[in-house]
């Protein structure tokens, strides 16, 4: 519990849903920066934003709750990725927001860039994007963050690290575990991911989403609303990351999706490191030609319904 005496606001840090110790998931990328010190910098950055009355008023206003105020702000670590750590901020009993703060090894500017990228996608269509609401900087501690709507029961789509690489979601409740998709649902999810990449191609600027990590980092699935119909399953997905874009024609983007997602990739894959692969930076397993073609068809149809 940390108190800002100048504003009389208190930051309650933990207990955490994801892990009792966020340090297990902090990546420094710097041998001279210990995990404990990195964690303290993260806490300092969060303290700066969430015990500042002007920041809290701004956040409340962004979420349409400018008349609400609570002295105690509760921060709860709920997930992590290679680029960011994810917290849930409880601003009041009925006002919870998600907070994404850069991992210590993530350079300043990366989170701001992603904030702006997601904003631009939400302007095209906000139905399938977790829209960022406000950006905040704590550069003196090496961090920056943005806040978004908190989506209950949202699980990250990923592949489990076991010999048969099942496709599914990691569920923290009641204990953190992996849940494998049935084969049919796995195929539908793959097609839906391709559909959203097609849907968010920006014809005005001739650019499509690139640098995707569709296994583990880019898409969430709303667990409590599973559907069996292919087109309805699409509405259970949301894009939560947008690292960059590739400037190509729509036709070229179509063919890049076809060529790149028919192979499995990781961030250390030679084609990714060399820059040859522009879009598929982490899919782990290849998608089938049929899944990609169906996804492209779904995405084209969805574009006409904007």
Secondary structure, DSSP 8 states (H G I E B T S, - for coil): -EEETTTTEEEEE---SS-S-GGGG-----TTS-HHHHHHHHHHHHHHHHT-HHHHHHHHHHTT-TT---SEEEEEEEEE-SSEEEEEEEEETTEEEEEEEE-TTS-TTHHHHHHHHHHHHHHH-GGGB--EEEEEEEGGGTEEEEEEE--TTEEEEEE-SSTT--EEEEE-SSS-EEEE--HHHHHHHHHHHHHHHHHT-BTTTTEEEESB-TTTTSEEEEGGG--SSHHHHGGGEEE----EEEE--HHHHHHHHHHHTTS---TT-HHHHHT--SSBS--SS---HHHHHHHHHHHHHHHTT-
